[in-house]
Amino acid sequence: MLRCRDGSLYTGATNDVARRLERHRAGKGAAYTRSRLPVRLVLCEPAGSVGAALRREAALKRLTRAEKLALVRARRAKRPS
């Protein structure tokens, strides 16, 4: 999940997070993020398969903004210091 300059959140799936993030930052990612640069990675979850990743992406997109922000905060709080 990316946070865009305007504060909006973008959710996508990829098998190479670093490459995809660089493409977004270069303005060559999704049309949504091109006009909202810069972007920052705020949530990344591994998936066992392409199908699982796409299902999780769809589930995340159905969340409300408040639910997405709560998920980001919860994951950030669990990171080891």
C-alpha positions in Angstrom: 0.0 0.0 0.0 1.3 3.4 -1.0 0.6 6.8 0.6 0.5 9.5 -2.1 1.4 13.2 -1.7 -2.2 14.1 -1.3 -2.6 11.6 1.5 -4.6 9.1 -0.5 -3.8 5.4 -0.4 -3.1 3.2 -3.4 -3.2 -0.6 -3.2 -1.6 -2.9 -5.7 0.0 -6.4 -6.1 3.4 -7.2 -7.4 6.1 -9.9 -7.2 8.9 -7.4 -6.9 8.1 -4.6 -4.4 11.3 -2.6 -4.9 11.0 -2.5 -8.7 7.3 -1.6 -8.6 7.9 1.1 -6.0 10.7 2.6 -8.2 8.3 2.6 -11.3 5.7 4.4 -9.3 8.2 7.0 -8.0 9.4 7.5 -11.6 5.9 8.2 -12.8 5.6 5.0 -14.7 3.4 3.1 -12.4 -0.4 3.2 -12.2 -2.1 6.2 -13.7 -3.6 6.9 -10.2 -0.2 7.5 -8.7 1.3 9.5 -11.6 -0.5 12.7 -10.6 0.0 12.2 -6.9 3.8 11.9 -6.6 5.8 11.4 -4.5 4.6 8.1 -3.0 5.8 6.2 0.1 5.4 2.5 0.9 3.4 2.2 4.1 2.3 -1.5 4.0 3.7 -4.6 2.4 2.4 -8.1 3.0 3.8 -11.3 1.5 1.4 -13.7 -0.2 1.8 -17.4 -0.9 0.6 -17.2 -4.5 -0.5 -14.8 -7.2 -4.1 -15.8 -6.5 -3.7 -15.1 -2.8 -2.1 -11.7 -3.5 -4.9 -10.7 -5.8 -7.6 -11.8 -3.3 -5.8 -9.8 -0.6 -5.5 -6.7 -2.8 -9.3 -6.9 -3.5 -10.0 -7.3 0.2 -7.8 -4.2 1.0 -9.5 -2.2 -1.6 -12.9 -2.9 0.0 -11.8 -1.5 3.3 -12.7 2.1 4.3 -10.0 4.7 4.5 -10.2 4.5 8.3 -9.8 0.7 8.3 -6.8 1.0 6.0 -5.1 3.6 8.2 -5.8 1.5 11.3 -4.1 -1.5 9.5 -1.1 0.6 8.6 -0.8 1.9 12.2 -1.2 -1.6 13.6 1.5 -3.0 11.4 3.9 -0.1 12.1 3.4 -0.7 15.9 4.4 -4.4 15.5 7.7 -3.6 13.8 10.7 -4.5 15.9 12.7 -1.4 17.0 
